[in-house]
Amino acid sequence: MNILPINKILVASFAFALTHWKKIIEISILPVVVSLPFLLILPQMFELMEVAFQGGDITTIILPDNLMLYLVLFLYGYVNVSINIYRLVILGPQSVSIKTPIVNLSQIARFVGLTLMVGFVTTVPVMLTGIGFLQLIIYFLIIPVTLNFINIAIGEPSKYKWQLNFVTQANLFLLQAIIPALIGMISSVLFSSIGLPEVFEWSVKVIVFYWSVINLALCYQLIQTHKD
């Protein structure tokens, strides 16, 4: 049985965001503030990456001052807002507040570790083989593991055997990988064709990030309810 109806989850995730937009803004204030130094140097980082990818002389590249500090702060902001949104969806508005930032080092380490693991597993094989499509295949295979982001957020132990049927896993993959990627590509082409500034494209990316986090938590909720 399909327990992840894509159309209903799409509607539910946007409805949840509209209903709880004040709380989402509240718990985003601290992450945005601590991430701001890194976000301000992001255009410079993209320029440096372009030079490196085009085979330029990397010895002439000068990295921004305090880059590692800014990166750590950005990573903390990402972890903080992600965990709080997962908690908001699963545990309710009373579980999160601007006054309760994430300071549990074990929780942060688990979240970052899972993030790095997913990134490593999905990118290294592509780098070694040069087969871009391999990333999608691997991500499809490990997509159930990403449900552990919610387990970490709500203080539950991680699990690596979710026993999802093929349709459920495929729908989870579509919701978390394919649909966000399509929205990003379509918006990028559309905004470029009509000459809109990059800020519009980045606005869509931010919205897609929040939407993806919310719908992953909703998927987790449905899977757990079905299991019970």
C-alpha positions, 0 to 999 in steps of 0.5 A: 500500500502506498503510504506516501501520497505525493499530492497530499504531502505536497499540499500538507507541507505548504499548508503547514508552512502557511499555518506556522509561518510565524514560528518558522520565522522565529526559529530561523532568526538565530540561524540566519544571524550566525550564517550571515558572515558566510552568506556574505562571502558566498559570491566570492567563494563561487568565483574561487570555485569557478577558477578552480573548476576551469583549471586556473592557477589555484596557487593564486587563490586567496581564501577569505579571512576567517573562512573556517569560522564562518563555515562552522557558524553556517553549519551550526545555523543549518543544523539548528534550523533543520532540527527545530523545524523537524521538532516543530512538525513532529512535536508541535510549536511548544517544543521550539522557541527562539530562546532554546537554540540547539546546544546538545553537542551529541545531537549536533555531532550526530546530525552533522555526521549523517549529513556528511555520510549522505554527501560522501556516499552519494558524491564519491562514487560519481567522482571516481567513475564520472557517471553522474546518474550514479548519484541518483541511483545511490541516493534512491537506495539510501533515501530511507536513512535520511529519515534518521534526521528526524530521529536525531532531532527528536532524541530517538535512536537511529535505525537503518532498516525501515522496511519500506515498500518500493512505491513508498521509497520511490515516492520519498525519493521523488519528494526529497530529490527529484521534485526539489531539483526540478523546481530549482532547475525550472526557476533558474531557467525561467528567471534567467530567461526573463532577466530577473536578479539572482536574488529571486532564484535564491529565494526559491532555493530557500523556500524549497529548503524549508519545504523539503525539511517539512515534507520529510518530517511529514513523511516520517510521521506517516511512516511511523503512524502506518507502522504503529 
